[in-house]
Amino acid sequence: MISQDCESVDIVNDLLRKIRIKESQLKIAQESNMVYTAEALENQILELRYKLSQSQDPELQALMSLLDD
């Protein structure tokens, strides 16, 4: 049980890290007027957020909603 919780936290942390990286890349692409790159990054971020929402238990979802605010 504890190992499952640790794995879940590791997965969530990895997804959050990937989202932060993609958001940084998106900001750079937008500032550089790289329209197609920005669009691709936005789609990748949406996919990662979807994966994140699917991998979380209710407590982690509540925590994530606080981070979004």
ZADO-1210 file (C-alpha; in nm, 4 decimals, padded with zeros to 6 digits):
<atoms>
<atom x="00.0000" y="00.0000" z="00.0000" code="MET" pos="1"/>
<atom x="00.2729" y="00.2455" z="00.0946" code="ILE" pos="2"/>
<atom x="00.4731" y="00.1613" z="-00.2169" code="SER" pos="3"/>
<atom x="00.1641" y="00.2292" z="-00.4304" code="GLN" pos="4"/>
<atom x="00.1268" y="00.5691" z="-00.2660" code="ASP" pos="5"/>
<atom x="00.4943" y="00.6459" z="-00.3301" code="CYS" pos="6"/>
<atom x="00.4620" y="00.5380" z="-00.6928" code="GLU" pos="7"/>
<atom x="00.1530" y="00.7542" z="-00.7310" code="SER" pos="8"/>
<atom x="00.3339" y="01.0538" z="-00.5841" code="VAL" pos="9"/>
<atom x="00.6345" y="00.9889" z="-00.8101" code="ASP" pos="10"/>
<atom x="00.4091" y="00.9753" z="-01.1161" code="ILE" pos="11"/>
<atom x="00.2347" y="01.2969" z="-01.0162" code="VAL" pos="12"/>
<atom x="00.5658" y="01.4706" z="-00.9460" code="ASN" pos="13"/>
<atom x="00.7025" y="01.3601" z="-01.2831" code="ASP" pos="14"/>
<atom x="00.3926" y="01.4856" z="-01.4643" code="LEU" pos="15"/>
<atom x="00.4076" y="01.8174" z="-01.2794" code="LEU" pos="16"/>
<atom x="00.7743" y="01.8558" z="-01.3715" code="ARG" pos="17"/>
<atom x="00.6966" y="01.7872" z="-01.7371" code="LYS" pos="18"/>
<atom x="00.4104" y="02.0377" z="-01.7305" code="ILE" pos="19"/>
<atom x="00.6341" y="02.3091" z="-01.5814" code="ARG" pos="20"/>
<atom x="00.8981" y="02.2450" z="-01.8475" code="ILE" pos="21"/>
<atom x="00.6404" y="02.2583" z="-02.1276" code="LYS" pos="22"/>
<atom x="00.4954" y="02.5799" z="-01.9844" code="GLU" pos="23"/>
<atom x="00.8411" y="02.7378" z="-01.9859" code="SER" pos="24"/>
<atom x="00.8939" y="02.6247" z="-02.3431" code="GLN" pos="25"/>
<atom x="00.5514" y="02.7608" z="-02.4355" code="LEU" pos="26"/>
<atom x="00.6347" y="03.1007" z="-02.2903" code="LYS" pos="27"/>
<atom x="00.9556" y="03.1135" z="-02.4939" code="ILE" pos="28"/>
<atom x="00.7737" y="03.0032" z="-02.8097" code="ALA" pos="29"/>
<atom x="00.5054" y="03.2687" z="-02.7601" code="GLN" pos="30"/>
<atom x="00.7623" y="03.5421" z="-02.6993" code="GLU" pos="31"/>
<atom x="00.9459" y="03.4341" z="-03.0152" code="SER" pos="32"/>
<atom x="00.6286" y="03.4302" z="-03.2261" code="ASN" pos="33"/>
<atom x="00.6666" y="03.0583" z="-03.2928" code="MET" pos="34"/>
<atom x="00.2965" y="03.0016" z="-03.3512" code="VAL" pos="35"/>
<atom x="00.3040" y="02.6367" z="-03.4563" code="TYR" pos="36"/>
<atom x="00.5494" y="02.5414" z="-03.1838" code="THR" pos="37"/>
<atom x="00.3344" y="02.7189" z="-02.9248" code="ALA" pos="38"/>
<atom x="00.0272" y="02.5365" z="-03.0509" code="GLU" pos="39"/>
<atom x="00.2027" y="02.1998" z="-03.0295" code="ALA" pos="40"/>
<atom x="00.3220" y="02.2768" z="-02.6773" code="LEU" pos="41"/>
<atom x="-00.0284" y="02.3776" z="-02.5690" code="GLU" pos="42"/>
<atom x="-00.1568" y="02.0428" z="-02.6933" code="ASN" pos="43"/>
<atom x="00.1198" y="01.8590" z="-02.5088" code="GLN" pos="44"/>
<atom x="00.0369" y="02.0464" z="-02.1885" code="ILE" pos="45"/>
<atom x="-00.3293" y="01.9531" z="-02.2236" code="LEU" pos="46"/>
<atom x="-00.2341" y="01.5870" z="-02.2669" code="GLU" pos="47"/>
<atom x="-00.0089" y="01.5956" z="-01.9617" code="LEU" pos="48"/>
<atom x="-00.2798" y="01.7615" z="-01.7522" code="ARG" pos="49"/>
<atom x="-00.5263" y="01.4960" z="-01.8638" code="TYR" pos="50"/>
<atom x="-00.2828" y="01.2218" z="-01.7613" code="LYS" pos="51"/>
<atom x="-00.2341" y="01.4004" z="-01.4316" code="LEU" pos="52"/>
<atom x="-00.6073" y="01.4120" z="-01.3655" code="SER" pos="53"/>
<atom x="-00.6369" y="01.0404" z="-01.4445" code="GLN" pos="54"/>
<atom x="-00.3531" y="00.9385" z="-01.2125" code="SER" pos="55"/>
<atom x="-00.4632" y="01.1197" z="-00.9007" code="GLN" pos="56"/>
<atom x="-00.6675" y="01.0273" z="-00.6037" code="ASP" pos="57"/>
<atom x="-00.9191" y="01.2812" z="-00.4680" code="PRO" pos="58"/>
<atom x="-00.6764" y="01.4234" z="-00.2092" code="GLU" pos="59"/>
<atom x="-00.4120" y="01.4946" z="-00.4708" code="LEU" pos="60"/>
<atom x="-00.6722" y="01.6490" z="-00.6994" code="GLN" pos="61"/>
<atom x="-00.7695" y="01.8874" z="-00.4205" code="ALA" pos="62"/>
<atom x="-00.4033" y="01.9786" z="-00.3745" code="LEU" pos="63"/>
<atom x="-00.3621" y="02.0401" z="-00.7471" code="MET" pos="64"/>
<atom x="-00.6643" y="02.2679" z="-00.7574" code="SER" pos="65"/>
<atom x="-00.4946" y="02.4823" z="-00.4920" code="LEU" pos="66"/>
<atom x="-00.1826" y="02.5072" z="-00.7106" code="LEU" pos="67"/>
<atom x="-00.3910" y="02.6160" z="-01.0095" code="ASP" pos="68"/>
<atom x="-00.5254" y="02.9111" z="-00.8116" code="ASP" pos="69"/>
</atoms>
